[in-house]
């Protein structure tokens, strides 16, 4: 066997491996694109869940948690004031209160009343509940004040069947 044949075999092996590498890199890039699309869809599902979670009973919530979705307040974008306001509305008769009643119930729920935010800050902190459509606001008779606005849950609260 001549040296030329050994070099030809080596060149052939290099060309074949370069071609295989190009094919593999193309497959990897395609897989990355597919992964990006799936991750994007999963992020959209997370957004959908934050809006639709109120329709899920405890069994469905556990099923979603088993799929890797987290429902802690920070991940859902709710601060402690909004979380407390949401809890108050879900427990209120008919799931609605005036804005003033909601604020008063929030203050009354605190052990240390001095830690309560003022009425204006309360409304600012609760905006996320309206932006995510968890709560609805119906303007009251006084157009210059929000105190008699009717705040209600957007849809019924599902109670656990278990």
TORMI-472970 format. One record per residue (C-alpha): x negated, y, z; residue in three letters; residue number from 1. Coordinates in nm, 3 decimals. Layout:
<atom <X; Y; Z>; ALA; NUM>
...
***
This chain:
<atom <0.000; 0.000; 0.000>; UNK; 1>
<atom <-0.147; 0.330; -0.099>; UNK; 2>
<atom <-0.158; 0.644; 0.106>; UNK; 3>
<atom <0.075; 0.808; -0.148>; UNK; 4>
<atom <0.347; 0.550; -0.073>; UNK; 5>
<atom <0.320; 0.606; 0.304>; UNK; 6>
<atom <0.344; 0.983; 0.252>; UNK; 7>
<atom <0.640; 0.932; 0.014>; UNK; 8>
<atom <0.817; 0.720; 0.278>; UNK; 9>
<atom <0.748; 0.985; 0.543>; UNK; 10>
<atom <0.879; 1.262; 0.312>; UNK; 11>
<atom <1.188; 1.050; 0.238>; UNK; 12>
<atom <1.249; 0.995; 0.609>; UNK; 13>
<atom <1.210; 1.367; 0.683>; UNK; 14>
<atom <1.451; 1.463; 0.401>; UNK; 15>
<atom <1.708; 1.207; 0.519>; UNK; 16>
<atom <1.685; 1.321; 0.882>; UNK; 17>
<atom <1.711; 1.687; 0.777>; UNK; 18>
<atom <2.023; 1.603; 0.577>; UNK; 19>
<atom <2.169; 1.406; 0.871>; UNK; 20>
<atom <2.086; 1.697; 1.102>; UNK; 21>
<atom <2.269; 1.942; 0.872>; UNK; 22>
<atom <2.574; 1.714; 0.863>; UNK; 23>
<atom <2.567; 1.677; 1.241>; UNK; 24>
<atom <2.529; 2.054; 1.296>; UNK; 25>
<atom <2.828; 2.113; 1.069>; UNK; 26>
<atom <3.032; 1.862; 1.276>; UNK; 27>
<atom <2.917; 2.029; 1.598>; UNK; 28>
<atom <3.021; 2.373; 1.467>; UNK; 29>
<atom <3.358; 2.232; 1.361>; UNK; 30>
<atom <3.404; 2.077; 1.708>; UNK; 31>
<atom <3.313; 2.411; 1.871>; UNK; 32>
<atom <3.577; 2.586; 1.659>; UNK; 33>
<atom <3.835; 2.324; 1.754>; UNK; 34>
<atom <3.736; 2.362; 2.121>; UNK; 35>
<atom <3.776; 2.742; 2.101>; UNK; 36>
<atom <4.126; 2.700; 1.958>; UNK; 37>
<atom <4.227; 2.455; 2.232>; UNK; 38>
<atom <4.080; 2.672; 2.510>; UNK; 39>
<atom <4.268; 2.969; 2.368>; UNK; 40>
<atom <4.595; 2.773; 2.372>; UNK; 41>
<atom <4.531; 2.663; 2.732>; UNK; 42>
<atom <4.476; 3.028; 2.834>; UNK; 43>
<atom <4.808; 3.118; 2.669>; UNK; 44>
<atom <4.977; 2.834; 2.860>; UNK; 45>
<atom <4.838; 2.979; 3.184>; UNK; 46>
<atom <4.996; 3.314; 3.096>; UNK; 47>
<atom <5.325; 3.139; 3.013>; UNK; 48>
<atom <5.314; 2.952; 3.343>; UNK; 49>
<atom <5.276; 3.271; 3.546>; UNK; 50>
<atom <5.601; 3.400; 3.395>; UNK; 51>
<atom <5.794; 3.070; 3.388>; UNK; 52>
<atom <5.673; 2.919; 3.717>; UNK; 53>
<atom <5.983; 3.036; 3.902>; UNK; 54>
<atom <6.186; 2.788; 3.694>; UNK; 55>
<atom <5.975; 2.492; 3.806>; UNK; 56>
<atom <6.071; 2.283; 4.107>; UNK; 57>
<atom <5.803; 2.151; 4.345>; UNK; 58>
<atom <5.763; 1.831; 4.143>; UNK; 59>
<atom <5.688; 2.021; 3.822>; UNK; 60>
<atom <5.453; 2.256; 4.009>; UNK; 61>
<atom <5.260; 1.955; 4.141>; UNK; 62>
<atom <5.250; 1.809; 3.789>; UNK; 63>
<atom <5.110; 2.138; 3.655>; UNK; 64>
<atom <4.855; 2.151; 3.939>; UNK; 65>
<atom <4.748; 1.795; 3.851>; UNK; 66>
<atom <4.683; 1.924; 3.498>; UNK; 67>
<atom <4.438; 2.176; 3.644>; UNK; 68>
<atom <4.653; 2.488; 3.673>; UNK; 69>
<atom <4.605; 2.691; 3.990>; UNK; 70>
<atom <4.886; 2.895; 4.138>; UNK; 71>
<atom <4.707; 3.081; 4.415>; UNK; 72>
<atom <4.805; 3.447; 4.443>; UNK; 73>
<atom <4.472; 3.576; 4.315>; UNK; 74>
<atom <4.488; 3.364; 4.000>; UNK; 75>
<atom <4.845; 3.470; 3.936>; UNK; 76>
<atom <4.742; 3.831; 3.967>; UNK; 77>
<atom <4.955; 3.909; 4.270>; UNK; 78>
<atom <4.821; 4.112; 4.556>; UNK; 79>
<atom <4.942; 4.047; 4.911>; UNK; 80>
<atom <5.203; 4.327; 4.896>; UNK; 81>
<atom <5.354; 4.197; 4.570>; UNK; 82>
<atom <5.342; 3.841; 4.701>; UNK; 83>
<atom <5.532; 3.941; 5.017>; UNK; 84>
<atom <5.786; 4.144; 4.815>; UNK; 85>
<atom <5.843; 3.846; 4.582>; UNK; 86>
<atom <5.892; 3.616; 4.882>; UNK; 87>
<atom <6.143; 3.862; 5.034>; UNK; 88>
<atom <6.346; 3.881; 4.710>; UNK; 89>
<atom <6.350; 3.503; 4.664>; UNK; 90>
<atom <6.490; 3.467; 5.018>; UNK; 91>
<atom <6.737; 3.757; 4.995>; UNK; 92>
<atom <7.108; 3.689; 4.951>; UNK; 93>
<atom <7.181; 3.689; 4.579>; UNK; 94>
<atom <6.809; 3.744; 4.518>; UNK; 95>
<atom <6.852; 4.121; 4.502>; UNK; 96>
<atom <6.800; 4.426; 4.721>; UNK; 97>
<atom <6.773; 4.797; 4.673>; UNK; 98>
<atom <6.416; 4.916; 4.643>; UNK; 99>
<atom <6.449; 5.087; 4.982>; UNK; 100>
<atom <6.578; 4.764; 5.143>; UNK; 101>
<atom <6.291; 4.571; 4.986>; UNK; 102>
<atom <6.036; 4.820; 5.120>; UNK; 103>
<atom <6.195; 4.814; 5.467>; UNK; 104>
<atom <6.196; 4.432; 5.469>; UNK; 105>
<atom <5.828; 4.437; 5.366>; UNK; 106>
<atom <5.737; 4.670; 5.655>; UNK; 107>
<atom <5.950; 4.465; 5.898>; UNK; 108>
<atom <5.771; 4.145; 5.790>; UNK; 109>
<atom <5.434; 4.277; 5.907>; UNK; 110>
<atom <5.307; 4.199; 6.256>; UNK; 111>
<atom <5.117; 4.528; 6.266>; UNK; 112>
<atom <5.339; 4.797; 6.112>; UNK; 113>
<atom <5.037; 5.031; 6.089>; UNK; 114>
<atom <4.893; 4.810; 5.814>; UNK; 115>
<atom <5.193; 4.876; 5.588>; UNK; 116>
<atom <5.125; 5.070; 5.271>; UNK; 117>
<atom <5.342; 5.377; 5.210>; UNK; 118>
<atom <5.648; 5.365; 4.983>; UNK; 119>
<atom <5.465; 5.497; 4.676>; UNK; 120>
<atom <5.173; 5.255; 4.711>; UNK; 121>
<atom <5.420; 4.970; 4.771>; UNK; 122>
<atom <5.583; 5.044; 4.435>; UNK; 123>
<atom <5.247; 5.063; 4.261>; UNK; 124>
<atom <5.136; 4.730; 4.410>; UNK; 125>
<atom <5.465; 4.567; 4.306>; UNK; 126>
<atom <5.436; 4.671; 3.938>; UNK; 127>
<atom <5.280; 4.335; 3.854>; UNK; 128>
<atom <5.611; 4.169; 3.948>; UNK; 129>
<atom <5.792; 4.374; 3.686>; UNK; 130>
<atom <5.513; 4.352; 3.426>; UNK; 131>
<atom <5.518; 3.971; 3.447>; UNK; 132>
<atom <5.899; 3.977; 3.442>; UNK; 133>
<atom <5.931; 3.800; 3.777>; UNK; 134>
<atom <6.153; 4.086; 3.897>; UNK; 135>
<atom <6.393; 4.322; 3.721>; UNK; 136>
<atom <6.478; 4.683; 3.811>; UNK; 137>
<atom <6.817; 4.841; 3.745>; UNK; 138>
<atom <6.816; 5.217; 3.790>; UNK; 139>
<atom <7.036; 5.344; 4.072>; UNK; 140>
<atom <7.266; 5.646; 4.067>; UNK; 141>
<atom <6.995; 5.892; 4.169>; UNK; 142>
<atom <6.774; 5.924; 3.862>; UNK; 143>
<atom <6.510; 6.119; 4.056>; UNK; 144>
<atom <6.463; 5.853; 4.326>; UNK; 145>
<atom <6.381; 5.484; 4.306>; UNK; 146>
<atom <6.511; 5.404; 4.655>; UNK; 147>
<atom <6.859; 5.294; 4.540>; UNK; 148>
<atom <6.731; 5.105; 4.233>; UNK; 149>
<atom <6.848; 4.744; 4.238>; UNK; 150>
<atom <6.557; 4.499; 4.240>; UNK; 151>
<atom <6.649; 4.143; 4.147>; UNK; 152>
<atom <6.487; 3.815; 4.063>; UNK; 153>
<atom <6.463; 3.744; 3.690>; UNK; 154>
<atom <6.651; 3.412; 3.686>; UNK; 155>
<atom <6.757; 3.170; 3.958>; UNK; 156>
<atom <6.526; 3.021; 4.218>; UNK; 157>
<atom <6.512; 2.645; 4.177>; UNK; 158>
<atom <6.521; 2.457; 4.504>; UNK; 159>
<atom <6.327; 2.134; 4.534>; UNK; 160>
<atom <6.541; 1.822; 4.498>; UNK; 161>
<atom <6.313; 1.628; 4.733>; UNK; 162>
***
